[in-house]
Amino acid sequence: MSKFFHLSKKTNQRIRPSRKFFPAMKIDVQKINICLAVLIAVCGVSYLVQINSLATRGYQIKELENKITDLNQEKADLELQTLSLQSMGTVQEKVSQLGLVAAGEPAYLMPTPVALAR
Amino acid sequence: MAILLRQKPDVLPSVFEKRLLILVGFIFVFGLIIILRLFSLQVLQNSFYLALASDKQEVYKNLFPVRGSIYTNEQGELYPLVTNRDYYLVFAEPVKIESPKKIVDSITPILDLKEEEWKDLLGRLAKTNDPYEPIKHKVTKQQMEQIKALNLTGIGFSPESYRFYPETGIGGHIFGFVSVENDKRIGQYGLEGYFNKELSGKSGLLKSVKDALGSLITIGPRSVQKAENGVDLVTTIDRHVQFTACQKLKHFYEYFKAESATVIIMEPRGAILAMCNFPDFDPDNYNAVEDINYLNNPAIFSDYEPGSVFKPITMAAALDTGKVSPDTTYEDTGEVKVGPFKIRNFDNKAHGVKTMTEVLEESLNTGAMFAAEKVGKETLRKYVNDFGFGKNTGITLDKEVPGDISQLDKKGDVYYLTASFGQGITITPLQLVAAYGAMANNGILSKPYIVSEIIKLDGTKEVIQPQTIRQVMAPKSAALLTGMLVSVTEKGYDKKAKVAGYYLAAKTGTAQVAGKNGGYSGKTIHTFIGYGPVSKPKFVMLLKLNNPQGIGFASDSLGPLFRQIAEFLLNYYQIPPDY
């Protein structure tokens, strides 16, 4: 026997093993494997969904870009149409139609010298 | 027998095993062939197939920059004179077309094709092995949508950009045009030619991958080198002045059946307000021009012997050097002998004692020669040079010529004496306008300019200020000369240019056109140049008619036109009268 037993006090109480904070866990490898498989499947599916969604969004973005281009072009066309209508040639053609009259000679007021008597 | 039977399978394979062996051998050979083929495809012909695949899967696009616009400034706001408009190219893929006749019948009314055009198209669409045939350029969006709605197989569209000119017929020579050469747009003549590099910008490049339908894959790899758009130009041109001057000039050009006509209106500090010539060309349809020479801007390209409008230059030299005053007199005997030559007045008459002012009023050649003799050849040459003749003005328009004043370098007095009244030397209309601008601006010669601002891509502006070249003559001399030129419009032959209430300085010139075999032909060039109002000059205006019919002198042909445009300008700029 070891020397430690000589010095120990006899007791009826069972010597309890020191309490461990965490109880011993039995690792179930099979469950972990299943979990991992599920996780991989979920990740894979979500990745596929995400990629698919991105690709779809790509087409949606493309459509919106095309729409923006079309609208910009329409705006540019309208601006050019406005310019054509504002051009001197067009205005001249429509002078009578629009009821415009030629500006007459301007009259300038000439300052006249003023003499004041005290 | 039993032994033989047992040994037989080891030595002689059964039919099944034979077949098995053949099959294995076949598979081996087949595999080997596949491996060799793969080796050939992937290793030996790697680069070829890589290129082929990239053509199918990858997109390389040249990104074309937007060409800069040309504006005018109207009360602080930019108004486009030249900008861009998107059109479409309609093209066909004959390999995909089953019925060319149906296609032609469908698109002819929409594209307004002429008979020869649709017949030609029918022949081209019938080529079943032809992958591409362009049908029509500059198709509008409305036309494109009409054709698209027909769902025609084998018909496609490609966007393309062209220059757009909201104001028609007012400035082909100022703007120039943009031509297409090898898919590149090149500016030629005018502002387009001079600023071609700046207006063009820089091309970019897009490298990306495309899907089976040919659309770009948004999440795919993409490399973009952006295109840099061209700069915008703001001109000094006043749209209303340009339009009015062009219209009035055109009327006189047609009325006198002249070969060509020019008007330039400039502020005395050099800003060009209007520049117009006839025959003109439509920059939108420059290919239709009758003569390629019409593409050149006569205001800067056509140098000519100016005639009497050059006399004030001689007089400026004489006044500034103190050799004459407006009241200096000489006796006009009707001709001056210079060596073996006799030089006469335009009317071949002797006018007696005349002052220098009267020399300009009556446009006497003998008087101009008197002033030139007083000044001397060297001094006259210095003044002619200082006024900017014989070299380009430096205006930012393409294809300017310097003129030729080499006659002033020749030995013999006859050369500089004839130059004193504008014969034997050649100048451009713009040089003359700049020189008269110096008279109007206290003797300060300014550089003519037509671009007031360059707006860069980042929005920064390069403002072009009036640029002084030199003080050609003293302000006092300029004032005296201006007074003499006012007298020309008040008392001289040029009274038709007079505007009531305003003092305008002006001079006419009717120059003979040099013949091909020496001497002078019967043709004349009429020039009328002036500025006003002299109290605070707002404009310098030159008018020129080449060989007008049925009229002898510029004072008669162009005097009324000068008055009409001057009246418009004085009214337009709201300039109060002098008296």
Boltz contact constraints between the chains, C-beta under 6 A:
constraints:
  - contact:
      token1: [A, 54]
      token2: [B, 219]
      max_distance: 6.0
  - contact:
      token1: [A, 58]
      token2: [B, 218]
      max_distance: 6.0
  - contact:
      token1: [A, 58]
      token2: [B, 219]
      max_distance: 6.0
  - contact:
      token1: [A, 61]
      token2: [B, 218]
      max_distance: 6.0
  - contact:
      token1: [A, 73]
      token2: [B, 86]
      max_distance: 6.0
  - contact:
      token1: [A, 80]
      token2: [B, 85]
      max_distance: 6.0
  - contact:
      token1: [A, 80]
      token2: [B, 164]
      max_distance: 6.0
  - contact:
      token1: [A, 83]
      token2: [B, 166]
      max_distance: 6.0
  - contact:
      token1: [A, 84]
      token2: [B, 166]
      max_distance: 6.0
  - contact:
      token1: [A, 87]
      token2: [B, 166]
      max_distance: 6.0
  - contact:
      token1: [A, 87]
      token2: [B, 167]
      max_distance: 6.0
  - contact:
      token1: [A, 88]
      token2: [B, 243]
      max_distance: 6.0
  - contact:
      token1: [A, 89]
      token2: [B, 168]
      max_distance: 6.0
  - contact:
      token1: [A, 108]
      token2: [B, 576]
      max_distance: 6.0
